[in-house]
Amino acid sequence: MAAAVVRGIGGGLGRSLRELRVHLCQRSAGSRGAREFIEQHYVTLKQANPDFPILIRECSGVQPRLWARYVPFKYWKAVMRSPQMYSPCKQEAP
């Protein structure tokens, strides 16, 4: 499922989206899905969007979160509660 979503994004990340940030823990079980997603799909996303900023921040003990910046000072945040974050459509905005 995630591979199809990543392929569907292609080079279109920068149209209205300005930046993606992923915060996760290097070791916790709660960040496992985020780590796996990054390991499997980061290279594909960067190759399709070489100038688009995708920031990965690791910090011990944090709850995994995805931040998206659309225009200056407008952010959307998703807390990744499930170990499988493979379907962006199922993420909840706080």
N, C-alpha and C positions, 0 to 999 in steps of 0.2 A: 504494500500500500504506500509506504513512504517513498519508495523508489519512483513510483508513478507520479507522486506529488512533486518530487524533486525534479524529475524530467519535465514535467508540465510547467514548472516555473521558468526553466530556460534562462534566458538573459533578461527577463523582465522585472527583476527585483527593484531596480532603481526608478521606476516610473513614478510612483507616489511614495514609496517607502524609501527612507534615507539611511537607515542603519538598523542592524539587528545585534542584540547583545544576549548572550547566554551566560547565566550565572549558574555554577554547579559545584558540587563537592567532588574531589578526586576519588574518594573511596566509599562514600555512603551508598547504601542500597537504594535510597530514594532518588539518587542522581544517576542510577544505572542506565535508565532509558535515554536520558539526555546524552550521556557519554557514548552510548552505542550509536545513537543517531548521528552525532558529530563524527565519530570514527568512520561510519559508513557513507555519509553524504556530504561532509564539508568540502572535500576536494571537488566533487561534481558541482556543487553550488559556486565555489570560487572560480572554477574554470569557466562556467557560464556567465559569471558576473565578476570579472577580475578587478574592477575598480570600485565595487560595492563593499562597504565596511561590514564585515561579520566579525564581531568581537566575542571571544571566548574568555570568560573570567572564572578561574578556579579558586575556591576558598574552602578551607576545611569546615565542615559542619553546616554549610548553608543549604537552604531548601532550593531546589532547582527552579529557575525562573527564566522566562523569555521576555525581553524588552524589545519593542519595535518603535522606532522614531519615524514619524511621518513628515512633519514639517518642524521648524524650530520650536522647541518647547512643547510639542504634542507627542505624548508617549502612550503606548498600550502595553499592559503587562499581563502575562499569563503565568500563574503558578502551576508548575507541572507536578501534580499530585500523584499521577500514575507512573509506575515504572516504565510503561510503554507510552512514549510521547509520539508514536509514529503517525498519528492522524491529526494534523493541525486543525482540522475541522471540529474535533472533539474537545479542543482546549477551551477553558472557560476564562473569560476576562473577569477580574475581581470587581 
